[in-house]
Amino acid sequence: AQGAPDILAGIALMLVLLLFILSGGDRIYQKLIRSLPTFGDRRKGLRIAHDVEREVSRYLATITAINILLGIVIGTLMAIVGLPNPVLWGIAAAVLNYVPILGAMTGVVIVGVVSLVSMQTTGQALIAPALYLACTVFEGQLITPMLIGNRLKINSVAIVLAIALWGWLWGFVGILVAVPLLIVASVISNHVEGLGGLRELLGPHSTSNNPDRSIPTNGK
């Protein structure tokens, strides 16, 4: 409750900035093209801008649909187990799930605390957080990867660091925009050759099947 005014002020500021950006329309693309020196740079800049717009839009639309469905499922389950204010928990689950990893963990902890206070026995109190955890694990490990696929190739360490950084800089709104900003950085790094280090930092942890790029062993 004490942090609510700051959260609302941050959301209001974000909406005002979004309104000004949307009102700019194609002028943003025109200014981007004019600011670049050569024709090749202008083509690349326009291609990057279009890719950023497409990838962020797809991510937000997909994750919003997933979060709404997740909130409905969790709210229904909380009502079935008898947790107070199930609608509130459904809404909270949908909002918290915009924050990868940390959002689900926070939801499980909060539901667990409320369940311990509300339920009569420890066994009954563990049902609600267990169901919440099962839903978020199923969503995070199956539903989201299946729908988003390989478009979001960002490792979990980069996501947690970005959430911590933008949360510290801009509070709750910063936490919400951390992943879209990572997507923007990832798209830019994929188009600019000089940002190979950033691309490697943001990319998923994987081992290459190419023997020329494998880690040498036994001095070979």
ABEGO torsion letter per residue (X at the ends): XAAAAAAAAAAAAAAAAAAAAAAAEAAAAAAAAAABABAAAAAAAAAAAAAAAAAAAAAAAAAAAAAAAAAAAAAAAAAAAGBBGAAAAAAAAAAAAABBGAAAAAAAAAAAAAAAAABABAAAAAAAAAAAAAAAAAAAAAAAAAAAEAABBBBAAAAAAAAAAAAAAAEAAAAAAAAAAAAAAAAAAAABAAAAAAAAAABBBBBBABAAABBBBGGX
